[in-house]
Amino acid sequence: MGRWRSLSVVAGALAIVAVGVWVGHGSQVYTKTSRQVTVKDELFGTESIRWEPSLQVGLDIAGPTVALCAGLCGFGIYRSRRSGRA
């Protein structure tokens, strides 16, 4: 396998992984750095809201990553086919 074809395979796999991470984190538009957790007090029976640190990747990070990887994948396919003609 040539180096351009290897580049296209790796870039395509990274694009798929980036989409999977984005979907796995809730398909949010913006990246969130904390999440809301409801805590119930067993003694009084009241509920309160607490924020815990958590990174949930949003489309603002995953989108450009997927676009870059897809571009590299397409460029690798283009170069691998072009170098095969020589």
MMTF fields as JSON, N, C-alpha, C and O atoms, coordinates in Angstrom:
{
  "mmtfVersion": "1.0.0",
  "mmtfProducer": "UNKNOWN",
  "numBonds": 343,
  "numAtoms": 344,
  "numGroups": 86,
  "numChains": 1,
  "numModels": 1,
  "chainsPerModel": [1],
  "groupsPerChain": [86],
  "chainIdList": ["A"],
  "bondAtomList": [4, 2, 8, 6, 12, 10, 16, 14, 20, 18, 24, 22, 28, 26, 32, 30, 36, 34, 40, 38, 44, 42, 48, 46, 52, 50, 56, 54, 60, 58, 64, 62, 68, 66, 72, 70, 76, 74, 80, 78, 84, 82, 88, 86, 92, 90, 96, 94, 100, 98, 104, 102, 108, 106, 112, 110, 116, 114, 120, 118, 124, 122, 128, 126, 132, 130, 136, 134, 140, 138, 144, 142, 148, 146, 152, 150, 156, 154, 160, 158, 164, 162, 168, 166, 172, 170, 176, 174, 180, 178, 184, 182, 188, 186, 192, 190, 196, 194, 200, 198, 204, 202, 208, 206, 212, 210, 216, 214, 220, 218, 224, 222, 228, 226, 232, 230, 236, 234, 240, 238, 244, 242, 248, 246, 252, 250, 256, 254, 260, 258, 264, 262, 268, 266, 272, 270, 276, 274, 280, 278, 284, 282, 288, 286, 292, 290, 296, 294, 300, 298, 304, 302, 308, 306, 312, 310, 316, 314, 320, 318, 324, 322, 328, 326, 332, 330, 336, 334, 340, 338],
  "bondOrderList": [1, 1, 1, 1, 1, 1, 1, 1, 1, 1, 1, 1, 1, 1, 1, 1, 1, 1, 1, 1, 1, 1, 1, 1, 1, 1, 1, 1, 1, 1, 1, 1, 1, 1, 1, 1, 1, 1, 1, 1, 1, 1, 1, 1, 1, 1, 1, 1, 1, 1, 1, 1, 1, 1, 1, 1, 1, 1, 1, 1, 1, 1, 1, 1, 1, 1, 1, 1, 1, 1, 1, 1, 1, 1, 1, 1, 1, 1, 1, 1, 1, 1, 1, 1, 1],
  "groupList": [{"groupName": "MET", "atomNameList": ["N", "CA", "C", "O"], "elementList": ["N", "C", "C", "O"], "formalChargeList": [0, 0, 0, 0], "bondAtomList": [1, 0, 2, 1, 3, 2], "bondOrderList": [1, 1, 2], "singleLetterCode": "M", "chemCompType": "L-PEPTIDE LINKING"}, {"groupName": "GLY", "atomNameList": ["N", "CA", "C", "O"], "elementList": ["N", "C", "C", "O"], "formalChargeList": [0, 0, 0, 0], "bondAtomList": [1, 0, 2, 1, 3, 2], "bondOrderList": [1, 1, 2], "singleLetterCode": "G", "chemCompType": "PEPTIDE LINKING"}, {"groupName": "ARG", "atomNameList": ["N", "CA", "C", "O"], "elementList": ["N", "C", "C", "O"], "formalChargeList": [0, 0, 0, 0], "bondAtomList": [1, 0, 2, 1, 3, 2], "bondOrderList": [1, 1, 2], "singleLetterCode": "R", "chemCompType": "L-PEPTIDE LINKING"}, {"groupName": "TRP", "atomNameList": ["N", "CA", "C", "O"], "elementList": ["N", "C", "C", "O"], "formalChargeList": [0, 0, 0, 0], "bondAtomList": [1, 0, 2, 1, 3, 2], "bondOrderList": [1, 1, 2], "singleLetterCode": "W", "chemCompType": "L-PEPTIDE LINKING"}, {"groupName": "SER", "atomNameList": ["N", "CA", "C", "O"], "elementList": ["N", "C", "C", "O"], "formalChargeList": [0, 0, 0, 0], "bondAtomList": [1, 0, 2, 1, 3, 2], "bondOrderList": [1, 1, 2], "singleLetterCode": "S", "chemCompType": "L-PEPTIDE LINKING"}, {"groupName": "LEU", "atomNameList": ["N", "CA", "C", "O"], "elementList": ["N", "C", "C", "O"], "formalChargeList": [0, 0, 0, 0], "bondAtomList": [1, 0, 2, 1, 3, 2], "bondOrderList": [1, 1, 2], "singleLetterCode": "L", "chemCompType": "L-PEPTIDE LINKING"}, {"groupName": "VAL", "atomNameList": ["N", "CA", "C", "O"], "elementList": ["N", "C", "C", "O"], "formalChargeList": [0, 0, 0, 0], "bondAtomList": [1, 0, 2, 1, 3, 2], "bondOrderList": [1, 1, 2], "singleLetterCode": "V", "chemCompType": "L-PEPTIDE LINKING"}, {"groupName": "ALA", "atomNameList": ["N", "CA", "C", "O"], "elementList": ["N", "C", "C", "O"], "formalChargeList": [0, 0, 0, 0], "bondAtomList": [1, 0, 2, 1, 3, 2], "bondOrderList": [1, 1, 2], "singleLetterCode": "A", "chemCompType": "L-PEPTIDE LINKING"}, {"groupName": "ILE", "atomNameList": ["N", "CA", "C", "O"], "elementList": ["N", "C", "C", "O"], "formalChargeList": [0, 0, 0, 0], "bondAtomList": [1, 0, 2, 1, 3, 2], "bondOrderList": [1, 1, 2], "singleLetterCode": "I", "chemCompType": "L-PEPTIDE LINKING"}, {"groupName": "HIS", "atomNameList": ["N", "CA", "C", "O"], "elementList": ["N", "C", "C", "O"], "formalChargeList": [0, 0, 0, 0], "bondAtomList": [1, 0, 2, 1, 3, 2], "bondOrderList": [1, 1, 2], "singleLetterCode": "H", "chemCompType": "L-PEPTIDE LINKING"}, {"groupName": "GLN", "atomNameList": ["N", "CA", "C", "O"], "elementList": ["N", "C", "C", "O"], "formalChargeList": [0, 0, 0, 0], "bondAtomList": [1, 0, 2, 1, 3, 2], "bondOrderList": [1, 1, 2], "singleLetterCode": "Q", "chemCompType": "L-PEPTIDE LINKING"}, {"groupName": "TYR", "atomNameList": ["N", "CA", "C", "O"], "elementList": ["N", "C", "C", "O"], "formalChargeList": [0, 0, 0, 0], "bondAtomList": [1, 0, 2, 1, 3, 2], "bondOrderList": [1, 1, 2], "singleLetterCode": "Y", "chemCompType": "L-PEPTIDE LINKING"}, {"groupName": "THR", "atomNameList": ["N", "CA", "C", "O"], "elementList": ["N", "C", "C", "O"], "formalChargeList": [0, 0, 0, 0], "bondAtomList": [1, 0, 2, 1, 3, 2], "bondOrderList": [1, 1, 2], "singleLetterCode": "T", "chemCompType": "L-PEPTIDE LINKING"}, {"groupName": "LYS", "atomNameList": ["N", "CA", "C", "O"], "elementList": ["N", "C", "C", "O"], "formalChargeList": [0, 0, 0, 0], "bondAtomList": [1, 0, 2, 1, 3, 2], "bondOrderList": [1, 1, 2], "singleLetterCode": "K", "chemCompType": "L-PEPTIDE LINKING"}, {"groupName": "ASP", "atomNameList": ["N", "CA", "C", "O"], "elementList": ["N", "C", "C", "O"], "formalChargeList": [0, 0, 0, 0], "bondAtomList": [1, 0, 2, 1, 3, 2], "bondOrderList": [1, 1, 2], "singleLetterCode": "D", "chemCompType": "L-PEPTIDE LINKING"}, {"groupName": "GLU", "atomNameList": ["N", "CA", "C", "O"], "elementList": ["N", "C", "C", "O"], "formalChargeList": [0, 0, 0, 0], "bondAtomList": [1, 0, 2, 1, 3, 2], "bondOrderList": [1, 1, 2], "singleLetterCode": "E", "chemCompType": "L-PEPTIDE LINKING"}, {"groupName": "PHE", "atomNameList": ["N", "CA", "C", "O"], "elementList": ["N", "C", "C", "O"], "formalChargeList": [0, 0, 0, 0], "bondAtomList": [1, 0, 2, 1, 3, 2], "bondOrderList": [1, 1, 2], "singleLetterCode": "F", "chemCompType": "L-PEPTIDE LINKING"}, {"groupName": "PRO", "atomNameList": ["N", "CA", "C", "O"], "elementList": ["N", "C", "C", "O"], "formalChargeList": [0, 0, 0, 0], "bondAtomList": [1, 0, 2, 1, 3, 2], "bondOrderList": [1, 1, 2], "singleLetterCode": "P", "chemCompType": "L-PEPTIDE LINKING"}, {"groupName": "CYS", "atomNameList": ["N", "CA", "C", "O"], "elementList": ["N", "C", "C", "O"], "formalChargeList": [0, 0, 0, 0], "bondAtomList": [1, 0, 2, 1, 3, 2], "bondOrderList": [1, 1, 2], "singleLetterCode": "C", "chemCompType": "L-PEPTIDE LINKING"}],
  "groupTypeList": [0, 1, 2, 3, 2, 4, 5, 4, 6, 6, 7, 1, 7, 5, 7, 8, 6, 7, 6, 1, 6, 3, 6, 1, 9, 1, 4, 10, 6, 11, 12, 13, 12, 4, 2, 10, 6, 12, 6, 13, 14, 15, 5, 16, 1, 12, 15, 4, 8, 2, 3, 15, 17, 4, 5, 10, 6, 1, 5, 14, 8, 7, 1, 17, 12, 6, 7, 5, 18, 7, 1, 5, 18, 1, 16, 1, 8, 11, 2, 4, 2, 2, 4, 1, 2, 7],
  "groupIdList": [1, 2, 3, 4, 5, 6, 7, 8, 9, 10, 11, 12, 13, 14, 15, 16, 17, 18, 19, 20, 21, 22, 23, 24, 25, 26, 27, 28, 29, 30, 31, 32, 33, 34, 35, 36, 37, 38, 39, 40, 41, 42, 43, 44, 45, 46, 47, 48, 49, 50, 51, 52, 53, 54, 55, 56, 57, 58, 59, 60, 61, 62, 63, 64, 65, 66, 67, 68, 69, 70, 71, 72, 73, 74, 75, 76, 77, 78, 79, 80, 81, 82, 83, 84, 85, 86],
  "secStructList": [7, 7, 2, 2, 2, 2, 2, 2, 2, 2, 2, 2, 2, 2, 2, 2, 2, 2, 2, 2, 2, 2, 2, 2, 6, 6, 7, 7, 1, 1, 7, 3, 3, 3, 3, 3, 3, 3, 3, 3, 7, 6, 6, 6, 7, 7, 3, 3, 3, 3, 3, 3, 3, 3, 3, 3, 7, 7, 2, 2, 2, 2, 2, 2, 2, 2, 2, 2, 2, 2, 2, 2, 2, 2, 2, 2, 2, 2, 2, 2, 2, 2, 2, 2, 2, 7],
  "xCoordList": [0.856, 0.0, 0.894, 1.846, 0.578, 1.367, 1.125, 0.179, 1.996, 1.89, 0.657, 0.089, 0.225, -0.965, -2.226, -3.171, -2.223, -3.376, -3.437, -4.52, -2.28, -2.24, -2.754, -3.481, -2.371, -2.859, -4.377, -5.038, -4.93, -6.382, -7.098, -8.171, -6.546, -7.167, -7.133, -8.134, -5.989, -5.868, -6.762, -7.427, -6.785, -7.619, -9.098, -9.876, -9.492, -10.891, -11.274, -12.37, -10.368, -10.644, -10.752, -11.613, -9.882, -9.962, -11.258, -11.831, -11.726, -12.994, -14.149, -15.043, -14.131, -15.177, -15.12, -16.159, -13.919, -13.766, -14.264, -14.921, -13.955, -14.399, -15.922, -16.51, -16.56, -18.025, -18.575, -19.571, -17.946, -18.386, -18.266, -19.147, -17.177, -17.003, -18.06, -18.635, -18.318, -19.324, -20.715, -21.439, -21.082, -22.38, -22.427, -23.448, -21.335, -21.282, -21.384, -21.837, -20.967, -21.037, -22.338, -22.482, -23.277, -24.595, -24.946, -25.999, -24.132, -24.404, -24.745, -25.689, -23.987, -24.206, -23.557, -22.604, -24.084, -23.505, -22.245, -21.236, -22.291, -21.158, -20.496, -21.161, -19.2, -18.467, -18.795, -18.769, -19.101, -19.446, -18.328, -17.77, -18.014, -16.929, -17.435, -16.635, -18.739, -19.309, -20.714, -21.332, -21.202, -22.55, -23.352, -22.799, -24.636, -25.537, -25.945, -26.389, -25.791, -26.139, -27.132, -26.895, -28.233, -29.208, -28.851, -28.727, -28.686, -28.307, -29.492, -30.034, -29.89, -31.012, -30.483, -29.677, -30.952, -30.587, -31.502, -32.719, -30.928, -31.72, -32.378, -33.441, -31.773, -32.306, -33.572, -34.573, -33.532, -34.661, -35.518, -36.629, -35.024, -35.764, -35.768, -36.608, -34.856, -34.782, -33.785, -32.884, -33.977, -33.061, -32.332, -32.917, -31.069, -30.288, -29.493, -29.289, -29.06, -28.318, -26.858, -26.535, -25.984, -24.549, -23.917, -24.376, -22.878, -22.17, -20.854, -20.036, -20.659, -19.423, -18.602, -19.163, -17.284, -16.44, -16.538, -16.405, -16.768, -16.9, -16.693, -17.189, -15.979, -15.762, -16.679, -16.562, -17.591, -18.492, -18.22, -18.562, -17.611, -17.171, -18.385, -19.317, -18.358, -19.443, -19.052, -17.936, -20.004, -19.783, -18.769, -18.173, -18.565, -17.59, -16.162, -15.285, -15.91, -14.589, -14.615, -13.696, -15.674, -15.746, -15.941, -15.43, -16.665, -16.931, -15.677, -15.443, -14.854, -13.614, -12.654, -11.921, -12.665, -11.807, -12.227, -11.384, -13.524, -14.032, -13.777, -13.409, -13.97, -13.733, -12.265, -11.966, -11.36, -9.933, -9.567, -8.849, -10.056, -9.746, -10.36, -9.736, -11.572, -12.198, -11.425, -11.268, -10.946, -10.125, -8.828, -8.424, -8.177, -6.949, -7.226, -6.422, -8.353, -8.723, -8.926, -8.421, -9.663, -9.879, -8.594, -8.385, -7.724, -6.442, -5.576, -4.901, -5.593, -4.824, -5.318, -4.522, -6.634, -7.196, -6.81, -6.432, -6.909, -6.538, -5.077, -4.758, -4.191, -2.762, -2.428, -1.585, -3.074, -2.772, -3.212, -2.535, -4.323, -4.768, -3.924, -3.674, -3.481, -2.663, -1.262, -0.706, -0.703, 0.635, 0.628, 1.67, -0.522, -0.636, -0.621, -0.342, -0.913, -0.953, 0.416, 0.571, 1.396, 2.726, 3.302, 4.423],
  "yCoordList": [-1.176, 0.0, 1.228, 1.319, 2.167, 3.376, 4.341, 4.191, 5.328, 6.265, 7.152, 7.538, 7.488, 8.322, 7.537, 8.07, 6.284, 5.44, 5.223, 5.203, 5.061, 4.92, 6.185, 6.115, 7.341, 8.607, 8.686, 9.106, 8.289, 8.361, 7.391, 7.719, 6.226, 5.261, 5.767, 5.688, 6.286, 6.796, 8.01, 8.119, 8.924, 10.124, 9.755, 10.345, 8.81, 8.352, 7.71, 7.935, 6.91, 6.281, 7.33, 7.224, 8.342, 9.408, 10.2, 10.612, 10.417, 11.114, 10.306, 10.866, 9.004, 8.141, 8.139, 8.177, 8.095, 8.135, 9.463, 9.487, 10.568, 11.885, 11.982, 12.533, 11.454, 11.445, 10.556, 10.905, 9.426, 8.53, 9.163, 8.998, 9.884, 10.567, 11.646, 11.794, 12.403, 13.458, 12.887, 13.418, 11.815, 11.18, 10.572, 10.657, 9.968, 9.37, 10.382, 10.052, 11.602, 12.647, 13.438, 14.446, 12.994, 13.606, 14.465, 15.103, 14.521, 15.29, 16.748, 17.298, 17.359, 18.756, 19.673, 19.288, 20.891, 21.857, 22.462, 22.609, 22.813, 23.446, 22.464, 21.596, 22.602, 21.78, 22.236, 23.428, 21.275, 21.589, 21.083, 20.007, 21.883, 21.517, 21.019, 20.617, 21.037, 20.496, 19.99, 20.369, 19.131, 18.604, 18.763, 18.782, 18.876, 19.107, 17.773, 16.865, 17.664, 16.446, 16.803, 17.729, 16.07, 16.279, 15.381, 14.165, 15.998, 15.271, 15.307, 16.375, 14.143, 14.058, 13.869, 12.977, 14.722, 14.614, 13.581, 13.763, 12.495, 11.407, 11.801, 11.28, 12.696, 13.085, 13.937, 13.667, 14.944, 15.852, 15.585, 16.105, 14.792, 14.466, 15.581, 15.587, 16.513, 17.606, 17.275, 16.453, 17.932, 17.754, 19.06, 20.14, 18.952, 20.126, 19.804, 18.644, 20.851, 20.696, 21.04, 22.059, 20.165, 20.369, 20.205, 19.4, 20.964, 20.889, 20.15, 20.528, 19.089, 18.306, 18.561, 18.674, 18.651, 18.834, 17.62, 16.474, 17.895, 16.836, 17.453, 18.548, 16.774, 17.275, 16.515, 15.298, 17.235, 16.665, 17.383, 18.554, 16.676, 17.263, 17.661, 16.877, 18.884, 19.4, 19.494, 19.155, 19.966, 20.094, 21.179, 21.164, 22.123, 23.178, 22.647, 23.285, 21.514, 20.867, 19.707, 19.553, 18.891, 17.706, 18.061, 17.359, 19.128, 19.501, 19.823, 19.218, 20.771, 21.051, 19.854, 19.679, 19.046, 17.856, 16.885, 16.361, 16.647, 15.746, 16.336, 15.609, 17.646, 18.282, 18.164, 17.869, 18.394, 18.273, 16.839, 16.608, 15.885, 14.478, 14.032, 13.276, 14.49, 14.14, 14.757, 14.129, 15.979, 16.606, 15.856, 15.64, 15.461, 14.673, 13.319, 12.826, 12.727, 11.443, 11.599, 10.797, 12.628, 12.869, 13.185, 12.716, 13.984, 14.309, 13.054, 12.873, 12.194, 10.952, 10.033, 9.39, 9.972, 9.148, 9.738, 9.006, 11.057, 11.731, 11.462, 11.102, 11.639, 11.437, 9.977, 9.696, 9.059, 7.642, 7.221, 6.42, 7.743, 7.41, 8.099, 7.537, 9.311, 10.063, 9.434, 9.362, 8.989, 8.402, 7.017, 6.538, 6.377, 5.075, 5.154, 4.154, 6.31, 6.49, 6.613, 6.341, 7.013, 7.27, 6.009, 6.016],
  "zCoordList": [0.0, 0.0, 0.0, 0.775, -0.874, -0.999, 0.153, 0.927, 0.246, 1.359, 1.247, 2.268, 0.02, -0.139, 0.197, 0.778, -0.173, 0.164, 1.676, 2.261, 2.301, 3.763, 4.442, 5.433, 3.903, 4.443, 4.346, 5.296, 3.215, 3.046, 3.982, 4.49, 4.22, 5.127, 6.563, 7.276, 6.989, 8.355, 8.566, 9.596, 7.6, 7.721, 7.723, 8.473, 6.913, 6.914, 8.232, 8.746, 8.778, 10.077, 11.181, 12.055, 11.145, 12.151, 12.02, 13.029, 10.805, 10.604, 11.19, 11.824, 10.981, 11.536, 13.06, 13.719, 13.622, 15.079, 15.642, 16.683, 14.962, 15.43, 15.426, 16.356, 14.389, 14.354, 15.463, 16.097, 15.7, 16.767, 18.149, 18.992, 18.375, 19.661, 19.828, 20.906, 18.761, 18.826, 19.124, 19.966, 18.437, 18.674, 20.076, 20.759, 20.497, 21.826, 22.959, 24.054, 22.697, 23.724, 23.666, 24.358, 22.853, 22.873, 21.687, 21.705, 20.662, 19.443, 19.737, 19.17, 20.608, 20.971, 19.94, 19.262, 19.83, 18.902, 19.507, 18.816, 20.789, 21.462, 22.423, 22.989, 22.602, 23.549, 24.965, 25.272, 25.811, 27.197, 28.105, 27.888, 29.126, 30.032, 31.377, 32.221, 31.592, 32.821, 32.525, 31.529, 33.405, 33.213, 34.489, 35.589, 34.333, 35.444, 36.058, 35.355, 37.373, 38.079, 39.189, 39.964, 39.259, 40.313, 41.493, 41.347, 42.664, 43.876, 44.831, 45.114, 45.325, 46.253, 47.668, 47.933, 48.568, 49.973, 50.616, 50.639, 51.139, 51.698, 53.017, 53.355, 53.75, 55.06, 54.923, 55.586, 54.083, 53.952, 52.715, 52.615, 51.779, 50.57, 49.541, 48.642, 49.654, 48.693, 47.588, 47.753, 46.478, 45.352, 45.084, 45.163, 44.773, 44.411, 43.146, 42.79, 42.497, 41.242, 41.489, 42.099, 41.003, 41.142, 39.763, 38.954, 39.506, 38.237, 38.435, 39.274, 37.651, 37.717, 36.453, 35.363, 36.59, 35.402, 34.469, 34.898, 33.214, 32.225, 30.846, 30.581, 29.977, 28.625, 27.68, 27.533, 27.043, 26.06, 24.737, 24.57, 23.821, 22.558, 21.734, 21.552, 21.243, 20.434, 18.974, 18.582, 18.18, 16.75, 16.425, 15.348, 17.343, 17.09, 17.064, 16.48, 17.671, 17.609, 16.614, 15.81, 16.672, 15.818, 14.347, 13.474, 14.06, 12.665, 11.874, 10.828, 12.351, 11.621, 11.573, 10.6, 12.616, 12.63, 11.535, 10.806, 11.419, 10.384, 8.997, 8.075, 8.842, 7.543, 7.127, 5.97, 8.065, 7.766, 7.398, 6.426, 8.17, 7.888, 6.566, 5.822, 6.265, 4.984, 3.82, 2.773, 4.005, 2.968, 2.736, 1.593, 3.818, 3.687, 3.042, 2.25, 3.379, 2.786, 1.279, 0.493, 0.883, -0.543, -1.282, -2.401, -0.657, -1.271, -1.406, -2.419, -0.394, -0.466, -1.567, -2.252, -1.737, -2.814, -4.175, -5.09, -4.301, -5.54, -5.89, -7.023, -4.907, -5.163, -5.457, -6.309, -4.768, -5.004, -6.403, -7.047, -6.872, -8.234, -9.282, -10.348, -8.99, -9.93, -10.045, -11.142, -8.938, -8.99, -9.63, -10.077, -9.676, -10.319, -11.835, -12.495, -12.401, -13.858, -14.497, -15.687, -13.733, -14.273, -14.843, -15.35]
}
